[in-house]
Amino acid sequence: MSTPDNRLTFNDVIWSQGHVLETRTTRLWSKQTLEQVSRIERRCAFAYFYAHDEGRSRELVYQFDSAEECEKAVNEHNKALAEALSK
């Protein structure tokens, strides 16, 4: 199964790199599960990712091949968005 590519859909909003939030649910996970999920989350870019709702409103933008690639893409996207909005 391939992951969706929603980069054009969410081109006009800020992206965030995924990370595991500490919640009642995640506090019950084993260290192994937490590390496994964290590796996946760090590869994902999200729109509308808010800690106050424990990430429930987030929308997957794209899953990159690595956490580093995701971080770079999120930073570049947010920089370009800020420049476009400042004009």
Sequence and secondary structure as in RCSB ss.txt:
>XXXX:A:sequence
MSTPDNRLTFNDVIWSQGHVLETRTTRLWSKQTLEQVSRIERRCAFAYFYAHDEGRSRELVYQFDSAEECEKAVN
EHNKALAEALSK
>XXXX:A:secstr
      TTTTTTS EEE      TTGGGS HHHHHHHHHHHTTEEEES  GGGTTTT EEEEE SSHHHHHHHHH
HHHHHHHHHHT 
